[in-house]
């Protein structure tokens, strides 16, 4: 998944994977609702439990890439 938003500073990525942690500008949704800061922590935990990894990377030209990598079954 990727976007062309303002991006996440590289020094904040690991902090944002912690439960109940949100960016300083909480990126409120268009409907005005704000998140609880659990989404990235849940994705990271599930990926690790399955032997994979979750990465949040800067996107060339601005924005963020969120990538989950999982091992092939039976390997």
mmCIF file of the N, C-alpha and C atoms, coordinates in Angstrom:
data_MODEL
# 
_entry.id   MODEL 
# 
loop_
_atom_site.group_PDB 
_atom_site.id 
_atom_site.type_symbol 
_atom_site.label_atom_id 
_atom_site.label_alt_id 
_atom_site.label_comp_id 
_atom_site.label_asym_id 
_atom_site.label_entity_id 
_atom_site.label_seq_id 
_atom_site.pdbx_PDB_ins_code 
_atom_site.Cartn_x 
_atom_site.Cartn_y 
_atom_site.Cartn_z 
_atom_site.occupancy 
_atom_site.B_iso_or_equiv 
_atom_site.pdbx_formal_charge 
_atom_site.auth_seq_id 
_atom_site.auth_comp_id 
_atom_site.auth_asym_id 
_atom_site.auth_atom_id 
_atom_site.pdbx_PDB_model_num 
ATOM 1   N N  . UNK A 1 1  ? 0.852   -1.159  0.000  1.00 0.00 ? 1  UNK A N  1 
ATOM 2   C CA . UNK A 1 1  ? 0.000   0.000   0.000  1.00 0.00 ? 1  UNK A CA 1 
ATOM 3   C C  . UNK A 1 1  ? 0.900   1.224   0.000  1.00 0.00 ? 1  UNK A C  1 
ATOM 4   N N  . UNK A 1 2  ? 0.489   2.248   -0.680 1.00 0.00 ? 2  UNK A N  1 
ATOM 5   C CA . UNK A 1 2  ? 1.262   3.484   -0.677 1.00 0.00 ? 2  UNK A CA 1 
ATOM 6   C C  . UNK A 1 2  ? 0.330   4.681   -0.810 1.00 0.00 ? 2  UNK A C  1 
ATOM 7   N N  . UNK A 1 3  ? 0.878   5.832   -0.478 1.00 0.00 ? 3  UNK A N  1 
ATOM 8   C CA . UNK A 1 3  ? 0.111   7.063   -0.622 1.00 0.00 ? 3  UNK A CA 1 
ATOM 9   C C  . UNK A 1 3  ? 1.051   8.181   -1.042 1.00 0.00 ? 3  UNK A C  1 
ATOM 10  N N  . UNK A 1 4  ? 0.492   9.330   -1.313 1.00 0.00 ? 4  UNK A N  1 
ATOM 11  C CA . UNK A 1 4  ? 1.281   10.508  -1.696 1.00 0.00 ? 4  UNK A CA 1 
ATOM 12  C C  . UNK A 1 4  ? 1.113   11.620  -0.672 1.00 0.00 ? 4  UNK A C  1 
ATOM 13  N N  . UNK A 1 5  ? 0.846   11.251  0.574  1.00 0.00 ? 5  UNK A N  1 
ATOM 14  C CA . UNK A 1 5  ? 0.650   12.247  1.624  1.00 0.00 ? 5  UNK A CA 1 
ATOM 15  C C  . UNK A 1 5  ? 1.954   12.875  2.063  1.00 0.00 ? 5  UNK A C  1 
ATOM 16  N N  . UNK A 1 6  ? 1.961   13.426  3.259  1.00 0.00 ? 6  UNK A N  1 
ATOM 17  C CA . UNK A 1 6  ? 3.136   14.119  3.779  1.00 0.00 ? 6  UNK A CA 1 
ATOM 18  C C  . UNK A 1 6  ? 4.235   13.154  4.195  1.00 0.00 ? 6  UNK A C  1 
ATOM 19  N N  . UNK A 1 7  ? 3.906   11.881  4.350  1.00 0.00 ? 7  UNK A N  1 
ATOM 20  C CA . UNK A 1 7  ? 4.895   10.883  4.734  1.00 0.00 ? 7  UNK A CA 1 
ATOM 21  C C  . UNK A 1 7  ? 5.111   10.817  6.232  1.00 0.00 ? 7  UNK A C  1 
ATOM 22  N N  . UNK A 1 8  ? 5.878   9.818   6.629  1.00 0.00 ? 8  UNK A N  1 
ATOM 23  C CA . UNK A 1 8  ? 6.225   9.617   8.034  1.00 0.00 ? 8  UNK A CA 1 
ATOM 24  C C  . UNK A 1 8  ? 7.737   9.775   8.140  1.00 0.00 ? 8  UNK A C  1 
ATOM 25  N N  . UNK A 1 9  ? 8.205   10.670  9.003  1.00 0.00 ? 9  UNK A N  1 
ATOM 26  C CA . UNK A 1 9  ? 9.655   10.828  9.156  1.00 0.00 ? 9  UNK A CA 1 
ATOM 27  C C  . UNK A 1 9  ? 10.299  9.494   9.553  1.00 0.00 ? 9  UNK A C  1 
ATOM 28  N N  . UNK A 1 10 ? 11.407  9.110   8.904  1.00 0.00 ? 10 UNK A N  1 
ATOM 29  C CA . UNK A 1 10 ? 12.056  7.825   9.195  1.00 0.00 ? 10 UNK A CA 1 
ATOM 30  C C  . UNK A 1 10 ? 12.360  7.599   10.675 1.00 0.00 ? 10 UNK A C  1 
ATOM 31  N N  . UNK A 1 11 ? 12.673  8.670   11.399 1.00 0.00 ? 11 UNK A N  1 
ATOM 32  C CA . UNK A 1 11 ? 12.993  8.507   12.824 1.00 0.00 ? 11 UNK A CA 1 
ATOM 33  C C  . UNK A 1 11 ? 11.752  8.259   13.683 1.00 0.00 ? 11 UNK A C  1 
ATOM 34  N N  . UNK A 1 12 ? 10.554  8.326   13.102 1.00 0.00 ? 12 UNK A N  1 
ATOM 35  C CA . UNK A 1 12 ? 9.317   8.099   13.844 1.00 0.00 ? 12 UNK A CA 1 
ATOM 36  C C  . UNK A 1 12 ? 8.707   6.724   13.592 1.00 0.00 ? 12 UNK A C  1 
ATOM 37  N N  . UNK A 1 13 ? 9.187   6.000   12.585 1.00 0.00 ? 13 UNK A N  1 
ATOM 38  C CA . UNK A 1 13 ? 8.550   4.752   12.165 1.00 0.00 ? 13 UNK A CA 1 
ATOM 39  C C  . UNK A 1 13 ? 8.464   3.734   13.296 1.00 0.00 ? 13 UNK A C  1 
ATOM 40  N N  . UNK A 1 14 ? 9.553   3.422   13.954 1.00 0.00 ? 14 UNK A N  1 
ATOM 41  C CA . UNK A 1 14 ? 9.529   2.400   15.010 1.00 0.00 ? 14 UNK A CA 1 
ATOM 42  C C  . UNK A 1 14 ? 8.642   2.827   16.175 1.00 0.00 ? 14 UNK A C  1 
ATOM 43  N N  . UNK A 1 15 ? 8.652   4.107   16.507 1.00 0.00 ? 15 UNK A N  1 
ATOM 44  C CA . UNK A 1 15 ? 7.794   4.606   17.589 1.00 0.00 ? 15 UNK A CA 1 
ATOM 45  C C  . UNK A 1 15 ? 6.331   4.410   17.235 1.00 0.00 ? 15 UNK A C  1 
ATOM 46  N N  . UNK A 1 16 ? 5.971   4.642   15.968 1.00 0.00 ? 16 UNK A N  1 
ATOM 47  C CA . UNK A 1 16 ? 4.574   4.529   15.552 1.00 0.00 ? 16 UNK A CA 1 
ATOM 48  C C  . UNK A 1 16 ? 4.079   3.093   15.494 1.00 0.00 ? 16 UNK A C  1 
ATOM 49  N N  . UNK A 1 17 ? 4.992   2.118   15.577 1.00 0.00 ? 17 UNK A N  1 
ATOM 50  C CA . UNK A 1 17 ? 4.596   0.709   15.618 1.00 0.00 ? 17 UNK A CA 1 
ATOM 51  C C  . UNK A 1 17 ? 4.237   0.272   17.038 1.00 0.00 ? 17 UNK A C  1 
ATOM 52  N N  . UNK A 1 18 ? 4.391   1.162   18.012 1.00 0.00 ? 18 UNK A N  1 
ATOM 53  C CA . UNK A 1 18 ? 4.047   0.854   19.392 1.00 0.00 ? 18 UNK A CA 1 
ATOM 54  C C  . UNK A 1 18 ? 2.554   1.108   19.607 1.00 0.00 ? 18 UNK A C  1 
ATOM 55  N N  . UNK A 1 19 ? 1.882   0.238   20.388 1.00 0.00 ? 19 UNK A N  1 
ATOM 56  C CA . UNK A 1 19 ? 0.441   0.421   20.619 1.00 0.00 ? 19 UNK A CA 1 
ATOM 57  C C  . UNK A 1 19 ? 0.115   1.791   21.220 1.00 0.00 ? 19 UNK A C  1 
ATOM 58  N N  . UNK A 1 20 ? -1.004  2.342   20.793 1.00 0.00 ? 20 UNK A N  1 
ATOM 59  C CA . UNK A 1 20 ? -1.561  3.606   21.281 1.00 0.00 ? 20 UNK A CA 1 
ATOM 60  C C  . UNK A 1 20 ? -0.678  4.812   20.965 1.00 0.00 ? 20 UNK A C  1 
ATOM 61  N N  . UNK A 1 21 ? 0.153   4.684   19.930 1.00 0.00 ? 21 UNK A N  1 
ATOM 62  C CA . UNK A 1 21 ? 1.019   5.787   19.519 1.00 0.00 ? 21 UNK A CA 1 
ATOM 63  C C  . UNK A 1 21 ? 0.506   6.351   18.210 1.00 0.00 ? 21 UNK A C  1 
ATOM 64  N N  . UNK A 1 22 ? 0.378   7.659   18.167 1.00 0.00 ? 22 UNK A N  1 
ATOM 65  C CA . UNK A 1 22 ? -0.062  8.345   16.945 1.00 0.00 ? 22 UNK A CA 1 
ATOM 66  C C  . UNK A 1 22 ? 0.956   9.410   16.585 1.00 0.00 ? 22 UNK A C  1 
ATOM 67  N N  . UNK A 1 23 ? 0.955   9.781   15.321 1.00 0.00 ? 23 UNK A N  1 
ATOM 68  C CA . UNK A 1 23 ? 1.837   10.862  14.883 1.00 0.00 ? 23 UNK A CA 1 
ATOM 69  C C  . UNK A 1 23 ? 1.390   12.158  15.552 1.00 0.00 ? 23 UNK A C  1 
ATOM 70  N N  . UNK A 1 24 ? 2.270   13.111  15.639 1.00 0.00 ? 24 UNK A N  1 
ATOM 71  C CA . UNK A 1 24 ? 1.917   14.378  16.285 1.00 0.00 ? 24 UNK A CA 1 
ATOM 72  C C  . UNK A 1 24 ? 0.744   15.038  15.583 1.00 0.00 ? 24 UNK A C  1 
ATOM 73  N N  . UNK A 1 25 ? 0.716   14.950  14.262 1.00 0.00 ? 25 UNK A N  1 
ATOM 74  C CA . UNK A 1 25 ? -0.451  15.412  13.509 1.00 0.00 ? 25 UNK A CA 1 
ATOM 75  C C  . UNK A 1 25 ? -1.228  14.148  13.177 1.00 0.00 ? 25 UNK A C  1 
ATOM 76  N N  . UNK A 1 26 ? -2.189  13.797  13.990 1.00 0.00 ? 26 UNK A N  1 
ATOM 77  C CA . UNK A 1 26 ? -2.830  12.489  14.009 1.00 0.00 ? 26 UNK A CA 1 
ATOM 78  C C  . UNK A 1 26 ? -3.477  12.041  12.704 1.00 0.00 ? 26 UNK A C  1 
ATOM 79  N N  . UNK A 1 27 ? -3.349  12.813  11.637 1.00 0.00 ? 27 UNK A N  1 
ATOM 80  C CA . UNK A 1 27 ? -3.883  12.410  10.339 1.00 0.00 ? 27 UNK A CA 1 
ATOM 81  C C  . UNK A 1 27 ? -5.356  12.023  10.464 1.00 0.00 ? 27 UNK A C  1 
ATOM 82  N N  . UNK A 1 28 ? -6.133  12.932  11.025 1.00 0.00 ? 28 UNK A N  1 
ATOM 83  C CA . UNK A 1 28 ? -7.562  12.677  11.201 1.00 0.00 ? 28 UNK A CA 1 
ATOM 84  C C  . UNK A 1 28 ? -8.216  12.378  9.857  1.00 0.00 ? 28 UNK A C  1 
ATOM 85  N N  . UNK A 1 29 ? -9.197  11.498  9.885  1.00 0.00 ? 29 UNK A N  1 
ATOM 86  C CA . UNK A 1 29 ? -9.916  11.137  8.665  1.00 0.00 ? 29 UNK A CA 1 
ATOM 87  C C  . UNK A 1 29 ? -10.813 12.283  8.230  1.00 0.00 ? 29 UNK A C  1 
ATOM 88  N N  . UNK A 1 30 ? -11.270 12.193  7.006  1.00 0.00 ? 30 UNK A N  1 
ATOM 89  C CA . UNK A 1 30 ? -12.121 13.242  6.448  1.00 0.00 ? 30 UNK A CA 1 
ATOM 90  C C  . UNK A 1 30 ? -13.397 13.438  7.261  1.00 0.00 ? 30 UNK A C  1 
ATOM 91  N N  . UNK A 1 31 ? -13.872 12.360  7.922  1.00 0.00 ? 31 UNK A N  1 
ATOM 92  C CA . UNK A 1 31 ? -15.103 12.482  8.705  1.00 0.00 ? 31 UNK A CA 1 
ATOM 93  C C  . UNK A 1 31 ? -14.847 13.029  10.111 1.00 0.00 ? 31 UNK A C  1 
ATOM 94  N N  . UNK A 1 32 ? -13.597 13.408  10.393 1.00 0.00 ? 32 UNK A N  1 
ATOM 95  C CA . UNK A 1 32 ? -13.273 14.004  11.678 1.00 0.00 ? 32 UNK A CA 1 
ATOM 96  C C  . UNK A 1 32 ? -12.885 13.010  12.755 1.00 0.00 ? 32 UNK A C  1 
ATOM 97  N N  . UNK A 1 33 ? -13.030 11.720  12.488 1.00 0.00 ? 33 UNK A N  1 
ATOM 98  C CA . UNK A 1 33 ? -12.676 10.705  13.486 1.00 0.00 ? 33 UNK A CA 1 
ATOM 99  C C  . UNK A 1 33 ? -11.157 10.556  13.571 1.00 0.00 ? 33 UNK A C  1 
ATOM 100 N N  . UNK A 1 34 ? -10.666 10.231  14.737 1.00 0.00 ? 34 UNK A N  1 
ATOM 101 C CA . UNK A 1 34 ? -9.236  10.000  14.941 1.00 0.00 ? 34 UNK A CA 1 
ATOM 102 C C  . UNK A 1 34 ? -9.035  8.555   15.371 1.00 0.00 ? 34 UNK A C  1 
ATOM 103 N N  . UNK A 1 35 ? -7.912  7.980   15.009 1.00 0.00 ? 35 UNK A N  1 
ATOM 104 C CA . UNK A 1 35 ? -7.627  6.596   15.374 1.00 0.00 ? 35 UNK A CA 1 
ATOM 105 C C  . UNK A 1 35 ? -7.119  6.473   16.802 1.00 0.00 ? 35 UNK A C  1 
ATOM 106 N N  . UNK A 1 36 ? -7.030  5.231   17.254 1.00 0.00 ? 36 UNK A N  1 
ATOM 107 C CA . UNK A 1 36 ? -6.554  4.948   18.604 1.00 0.00 ? 36 UNK A CA 1 
ATOM 108 C C  . UNK A 1 36 ? -5.053  4.691   18.637 1.00 0.00 ? 36 UNK A C  1 
ATOM 109 N N  . UNK A 1 37 ? -4.417  4.637   17.470 1.00 0.00 ? 37 UNK A N  1 
ATOM 110 C CA . UNK A 1 37 ? -2.984  4.374   17.438 1.00 0.00 ? 37 UNK A CA 1 
ATOM 111 C C  . UNK A 1 37 ? -2.660  2.900   17.536 1.00 0.00 ? 37 UNK A C  1 
ATOM 112 N N  . UNK A 1 38 ? -3.542  2.039   17.068 1.00 0.00 ? 38 UNK A N  1 
ATOM 113 C CA . UNK A 1 38 ? -3.316  0.593   17.154 1.00 0.00 ? 38 UNK A CA 1 
ATOM 114 C C  . UNK A 1 38 ? -3.009  -0.068  15.812 1.00 0.00 ? 38 UNK A C  1 
ATOM 115 N N  . UNK A 1 39 ? -3.403  0.532   14.708 1.00 0.00 ? 39 UNK A N  1 
ATOM 116 C CA . UNK A 1 39 ? -3.304  -0.117  13.404 1.00 0.00 ? 39 UNK A CA 1 
ATOM 117 C C  . UNK A 1 39 ? -1.917  -0.620  13.054 1.00 0.00 ? 39 UNK A C  1 
ATOM 118 N N  . UNK A 1 40 ? -0.910  0.247   13.104 1.00 0.00 ? 40 UNK A N  1 
ATOM 119 C CA . UNK A 1 40 ? 0.440   -0.165  12.741 1.00 0.00 ? 40 UNK A CA 1 
ATOM 120 C C  . UNK A 1 40 ? 0.990   -1.198  13.710 1.00 0.00 ? 40 UNK A C  1 
ATOM 121 N N  . UNK A 1 41 ? 0.655   -1.075  14.991 1.00 0.00 ? 41 UNK A N  1 
ATOM 122 C CA . UNK A 1 41 ? 1.114   -2.041  15.988 1.00 0.00 ? 41 UNK A CA 1 
ATOM 123 C C  . UNK A 1 41 ? 0.515   -3.422  15.722 1.00 0.00 ? 41 UNK A C  1 
ATOM 124 N N  . UNK A 1 42 ? -0.743  -3.469  15.340 1.00 0.00 ? 42 UNK A N  1 
ATOM 125 C CA . UNK A 1 42 ? -1.401  -4.751  15.053 1.00 0.00 ? 42 UNK A CA 1 
ATOM 126 C C  . UNK A 1 42 ? -0.784  -5.396  13.815 1.00 0.00 ? 42 UNK A C  1 
ATOM 127 N N  . UNK A 1 43 ? -0.602  -4.625  12.764 1.00 0.00 ? 43 UNK A N  1 
ATOM 128 C CA . UNK A 1 43 ? 0.000   -5.165  11.535 1.00 0.00 ? 43 UNK A CA 1 
ATOM 129 C C  . UNK A 1 43 ? 1.406   -5.687  11.824 1.00 0.00 ? 43 UNK A C  1 
ATOM 130 N N  . UNK A 1 44 ? 2.202   -4.932  12.555 1.00 0.00 ? 44 UNK A N  1 
ATOM 131 C CA . UNK A 1 44 ? 3.567   -5.344  12.876 1.00 0.00 ? 44 UNK A CA 1 
ATOM 132 C C  . UNK A 1 44 ? 3.573   -6.650  13.669 1.00 0.00 ? 44 UNK A C  1 
ATOM 133 N N  . UNK A 1 45 ? 2.718   -6.743  14.648 1.00 0.00 ? 45 UNK A N  1 
ATOM 134 C CA . UNK A 1 45 ? 2.655   -7.942  15.497 1.00 0.00 ? 45 UNK A CA 1 
ATOM 135 C C  . UNK A 1 45 ? 2.233   -9.176  14.701 1.00 0.00 ? 45 UNK A C  1 
ATOM 136 N N  . UNK A 1 46 ? 1.207   -9.050  13.877 1.00 0.00 ? 46 UNK A N  1 
ATOM 137 C CA . UNK A 1 46 ? 0.734   -10.184 13.076 1.00 0.00 ? 46 UNK A CA 1 
ATOM 138 C C  . UNK A 1 46 ? 1.822   -10.633 12.104 1.00 0.00 ? 46 UNK A C  1 
ATOM 139 N N  . UNK A 1 47 ? 2.469   -9.685  11.455 1.00 0.00 ? 47 UNK A N  1 
ATOM 140 C CA . UNK A 1 47 ? 3.545   -10.046 10.514 1.00 0.00 ? 47 UNK A CA 1 
ATOM 141 C C  . UNK A 1 47 ? 4.648   -10.813 11.232 1.00 0.00 ? 47 UNK A C  1 
ATOM 142 N N  . UNK A 1 48 ? 5.081   -10.318 12.388 1.00 0.00 ? 48 UNK A N  1 
ATOM 143 C CA . UNK A 1 48 ? 6.153   -11.007 13.133 1.00 0.00 ? 48 UNK A CA 1 
ATOM 144 C C  . UNK A 1 48 ? 5.723   -12.379 13.620 1.00 0.00 ? 48 UNK A C  1 
ATOM 145 N N  . UNK A 1 49 ? 4.472   -12.530 14.062 1.00 0.00 ? 49 UNK A N  1 
ATOM 146 C CA . UNK A 1 49 ? 3.978   -13.831 14.524 1.00 0.00 ? 49 UNK A CA 1 
ATOM 147 C C  . UNK A 1 49 ? 3.979   -14.874 13.412 1.00 0.00 ? 49 UNK A C  1 
ATOM 148 N N  . UNK A 1 50 ? 3.923   -14.415 12.176 1.00 0.00 ? 50 UNK A N  1 
ATOM 149 C CA . UNK A 1 50 ? 3.940   -15.320 11.023 1.00 0.00 ? 50 UNK A CA 1 
ATOM 150 C C  . UNK A 1 50 ? 5.315   -15.412 10.381 1.00 0.00 ? 50 UNK A C  1 
ATOM 151 N N  . UNK A 1 51 ? 6.342   -14.932 11.080 1.00 0.00 ? 51 UNK A N  1 
ATOM 152 C CA . UNK A 1 51 ? 7.704   -15.016 10.568 1.00 0.00 ? 51 UNK A CA 1 
ATOM 153 C C  . UNK A 1 51 ? 8.032   -13.978 9.510  1.00 0.00 ? 51 UNK A C  1 
ATOM 154 N N  . UNK A 1 52 ? 7.227   -12.942 9.413  1.00 0.00 ? 52 UNK A N  1 
ATOM 155 C CA . UNK A 1 52 ? 7.436   -11.915 8.398  1.00 0.00 ? 52 UNK A CA 1 
ATOM 156 C C  . UNK A 1 52 ? 7.870   -10.604 9.002  1.00 0.00 ? 52 UNK A C  1 
ATOM 157 N N  . UNK A 1 53 ? 7.748   -9.572  8.213  1.00 0.00 ? 53 UNK A N  1 
ATOM 158 C CA . UNK A 1 53 ? 8.094   -8.245  8.716  1.00 0.00 ? 53 UNK A CA 1 
ATOM 159 C C  . UNK A 1 53 ? 7.179   -7.200  8.097  1.00 0.00 ? 53 UNK A C  1 
ATOM 160 N N  . UNK A 1 54 ? 7.059   -6.095  8.799  1.00 0.00 ? 54 UNK A N  1 
ATOM 161 C CA . UNK A 1 54 ? 6.255   -4.957  8.370  1.00 0.00 ? 54 UNK A CA 1 
ATOM 162 C C  . UNK A 1 54 ? 7.193   -3.768  8.266  1.00 0.00 ? 54 UNK A C  1 
ATOM 163 N N  . UNK A 1 55 ? 7.218   -3.143  7.102  1.00 0.00 ? 55 UNK A N  1 
ATOM 164 C CA . UNK A 1 55 ? 8.093   -2.006  6.878  1.00 0.00 ? 55 UNK A CA 1 
ATOM 165 C C  . UNK A 1 55 ? 7.276   -0.787  6.468  1.00 0.00 ? 55 UNK A C  1 
ATOM 166 N N  . UNK A 1 56 ? 7.689   0.357   6.949  1.00 0.00 ? 56 UNK A N  1 
ATOM 167 C CA . UNK A 1 56 ? 7.112   1.637   6.543  1.00 0.00 ? 56 UNK A CA 1 
ATOM 168 C C  . UNK A 1 56 ? 8.268   2.409   5.933  1.00 0.00 ? 56 UNK A C  1 
ATOM 169 N N  . UNK A 1 57 ? 8.136   2.694   4.633  1.00 0.00 ? 57 UNK A N  1 
ATOM 170 C CA . UNK A 1 57 ? 9.238   3.274   3.876  1.00 0.00 ? 57 UNK A CA 1 
ATOM 171 C C  . UNK A 1 57 ? 8.821   4.596   3.229  1.00 0.00 ? 57 UNK A C  1 
ATOM 172 N N  . UNK A 1 58 ? 9.783   5.510   3.043  1.00 0.00 ? 58 UNK A N  1 
ATOM 173 C CA . UNK A 1 58 ? 9.456   6.743   2.325  1.00 0.00 ? 58 UNK A CA 1 
ATOM 174 C C  . UNK A 1 58 ? 9.246   6.434   0.845  1.00 0.00 ? 58 UNK A C  1 
ATOM 175 N N  . UNK A 1 59 ? 8.358   7.158   0.217  1.00 0.00 ? 59 UNK A N  1 
ATOM 176 C CA . UNK A 1 59 ? 8.076   6.983   -1.206 1.00 0.00 ? 59 UNK A CA 1 
ATOM 177 C C  . UNK A 1 59 ? 8.732   8.117   -1.981 1.00 0.00 ? 59 UNK A C  1 
ATOM 178 N N  . UNK A 1 60 ? 9.411   7.770   -3.063 1.00 0.00 ? 60 UNK A N  1 
ATOM 179 C CA . UNK A 1 60 ? 10.046  8.790   -3.897 1.00 0.00 ? 60 UNK A CA 1 
ATOM 180 C C  . UNK A 1 60 ? 8.989   9.801   -4.339 1.00 0.00 ? 60 UNK A C  1 
ATOM 181 N N  . UNK A 1 61 ? 9.259   11.055  -4.181 1.00 0.00 ? 61 UNK A N  1 
ATOM 182 C CA . UNK A 1 61 ? 8.316   12.095  -4.559 1.00 0.00 ? 61 UNK A CA 1 
ATOM 183 C C  . UNK A 1 61 ? 7.331   12.454  -3.463 1.00 0.00 ? 61 UNK A C  1 
ATOM 184 N N  . UNK A 1 62 ? 7.466   11.833  -2.290 1.00 0.00 ? 62 UNK A N  1 
ATOM 185 C CA . UNK A 1 62 ? 6.582   12.127  -1.165 1.00 0.00 ? 62 UNK A CA 1 
ATOM 186 C C  . UNK A 1 62 ? 5.612   11.008  -0.879 1.00 0.00 ? 62 UNK A C  1 
ATOM 187 N N  . UNK A 1 63 ? 5.269   10.866  0.362  1.00 0.00 ? 63 UNK A N  1 
ATOM 188 C CA . UNK A 1 63 ? 4.326   9.832   0.773  1.00 0.00 ? 63 UNK A CA 1 
ATOM 189 C C  . UNK A 1 63 ? 5.015   8.669   1.470  1.00 0.00 ? 63 UNK A C  1 
ATOM 190 N N  . UNK A 1 64 ? 4.270   7.592   1.621  1.00 0.00 ? 64 UNK A N  1 
ATOM 191 C CA . UNK A 1 64 ? 4.716   6.439   2.387  1.00 0.00 ? 64 UNK A CA 1 
ATOM 192 C C  . UNK A 1 64 ? 4.340   5.152   1.683  1.00 0.00 ? 64 UNK A C  1 
ATOM 193 N N  . UNK A 1 65 ? 5.203   4.150   1.824  1.00 0.00 ? 65 UNK A N  1 
ATOM 194 C CA . UNK A 1 65 ? 4.906   2.793   1.372  1.00 0.00 ? 65 UNK A CA 1 
ATOM 195 C C  . UNK A 1 65 ? 4.833   1.921   2.618  1.00 0.00 ? 65 UNK A C  1 
ATOM 196 N N  . UNK A 1 66 ? 3.753   1.187   2.774  1.00 0.00 ? 66 UNK A N  1 
ATOM 197 C CA . UNK A 1 66 ? 3.612   0.214   3.869  1.00 0.00 ? 66 UNK A CA 1 
ATOM 198 C C  . UNK A 1 66 ? 3.698   -1.165  3.229  1.00 0.00 ? 66 UNK A C  1 
ATOM 199 N N  . UNK A 1 67 ? 4.681   -1.977  3.672  1.00 0.00 ? 67 UNK A N  1 
ATOM 200 C CA . UNK A 1 67 ? 4.917   -3.275  3.037  1.00 0.00 ? 67 UNK A CA 1 
ATOM 201 C C  . UNK A 1 67 ? 4.975   -4.377  4.084  1.00 0.00 ? 67 UNK A C  1 
ATOM 202 N N  . UNK A 1 68 ? 4.180   -5.428  3.855  1.00 0.00 ? 68 UNK A N  1 
ATOM 203 C CA . UNK A 1 68 ? 4.216   -6.634  4.697  1.00 0.00 ? 68 UNK A CA 1 
ATOM 204 C C  . UNK A 1 68 ? 4.834   -7.741  3.857  1.00 0.00 ? 68 UNK A C  1 
ATOM 205 N N  . UNK A 1 69 ? 5.850   -8.395  4.410  1.00 0.00 ? 69 UNK A N  1 
ATOM 206 C CA . UNK A 1 69 ? 6.511   -9.504  3.740  1.00 0.00 ? 69 UNK A CA 1 
ATOM 207 C C  . UNK A 1 69 ? 6.337   -10.732 4.620  1.00 0.00 ? 69 UNK A C  1 
ATOM 208 N N  . UNK A 1 70 ? 5.820   -11.812 4.035  1.00 0.00 ? 70 UNK A N  1 
ATOM 209 C CA . UNK A 1 70 ? 5.610   -13.071 4.747  1.00 0.00 ? 70 UNK A CA 1 
ATOM 210 C C  . UNK A 1 70 ? 6.366   -14.190 4.033  1.00 0.00 ? 70 UNK A C  1 
ATOM 211 N N  . UNK A 1 71 ? 6.871   -15.177 4.788  1.00 0.00 ? 71 UNK A N  1 
ATOM 212 C CA . UNK A 1 71 ? 7.563   -16.284 4.138  1.00 0.00 ? 71 UNK A CA 1 
ATOM 213 C C  . UNK A 1 71 ? 6.580   -17.185 3.408  1.00 0.00 ? 71 UNK A C  1 
ATOM 214 N N  . UNK A 1 72 ? 7.057   -17.881 2.382  1.00 0.00 ? 72 UNK A N  1 
ATOM 215 C CA . UNK A 1 72 ? 6.232   -18.847 1.672  1.00 0.00 ? 72 UNK A CA 1 
ATOM 216 C C  . UNK A 1 72 ? 5.905   -20.005 2.595  1.00 0.00 ? 72 UNK A C  1 
ATOM 217 N N  . UNK A 1 73 ? 4.708   -20.577 2.460  1.00 0.00 ? 73 UNK A N  1 
ATOM 218 C CA . UNK A 1 73 ? 4.308   -21.721 3.274  1.00 0.00 ? 73 UNK A CA 1 
ATOM 219 C C  . UNK A 1 73 ? 5.224   -22.905 3.001  1.00 0.00 ? 73 UNK A C  1 
ATOM 220 N N  . UNK A 1 74 ? 5.562   -23.627 4.042  1.00 0.00 ? 74 UNK A N  1 
ATOM 221 C CA . UNK A 1 74 ? 6.376   -24.829 3.911  1.00 0.00 ? 74 UNK A CA 1 
ATOM 222 C C  . UNK A 1 74 ? 7.856   -24.573 3.785  1.00 0.00 ? 74 UNK A C  1 
ATOM 223 N N  . UNK A 1 75 ? 8.291   -23.359 3.986  1.00 0.00 ? 75 UNK A N  1 
ATOM 224 C CA . UNK A 1 75 ? 9.728   -23.072 3.881  1.00 0.00 ? 75 UNK A CA 1 
ATOM 225 C C  . UNK A 1 75 ? 10.291  -22.626 5.190  1.00 0.00 ? 75 UNK A C  1 
# 
